């Protein structure tokens, strides 16, 4: 039954990637059709640029994730004989960490001193991942969520929001994998793909959200119905929703990499991810609001 479940999620993950490609393709073709009314050459130029961006922003990150070495931190809590069995992978991950600038000198020294013994290296990696790398990954997740918030709050097009969410979340997963030096199992990647697809679909439907639907009984609804403010509050709500979902995707990806490092079970990952995302959301909003004026300033200065 377990093998069937894994195969099911892998298949569903492949289907999710296929549907993400369809979302991107339909959006590009729709915009290309509009450009063709202006100029056929403009349409073809747009398609050419879209293909290049698709390779850079979708296919390349996807390939880096899929072909990264697989390594489960579940093994850090296995028996000594299992540690010896995974010794070569421990050393490969350890060498990746030695090249990272954010790893403290004392942690690098601990890694170097542990390279001769599988069990000692296992324990060193466990401590460093829990105390240092998790903080680094959290900052990466927050930064990408800020980008999602700003991009989708400024954008007034649901299809563009969906494309932005897909590309930014895919980039986030890629960066998490590259930062750790390994990827989750294909089973976990399948689940992640479904999460990214569902987030993109929700991002597209959030285009019609308005402030009064979220807070139906507040006095601010009168102000929110003013045309200009209605657009601003609606965009703000879209940004919040998309940022929250992106936080959740990033936290789930991180938890798959750190599965059971604190005795976490697979069925707890999604539940805990949403709660943690809600806690991190205010920080994302504060930092994003600070950056929005500079974004507008840079646009006009150009």
Buried (B, 14 or more C-beta within 10 A) or exposed (E): EEEEEBEEBBEBBBBBBEBBBEBBEEBBEEBBEEBBEEEEEBBEEBBEEBEEBBEEBBEBBBEBBEEBEEBBBBBBBEEEEBBBEBBEBBBBBBEBBEEBEEBEEEBBEBBEEBBEBBBBBBBBBBEBBBEBBBEBBBEBBBBBBBBBBBBBBBBEBBBBBBBBBBBBBBBBBBBBBBBBBBBBBBBBBBBBBBBBBEBBBBBBEBBEBBBBEBEEEEEEBEEBEEEEBBEBBBBBBBBBBBBBBBBBBBBBBBBBBBBBBEEBEEEEBBEBBBEBBEEBBEEBBEBBBEEBEEEEEEEEEE
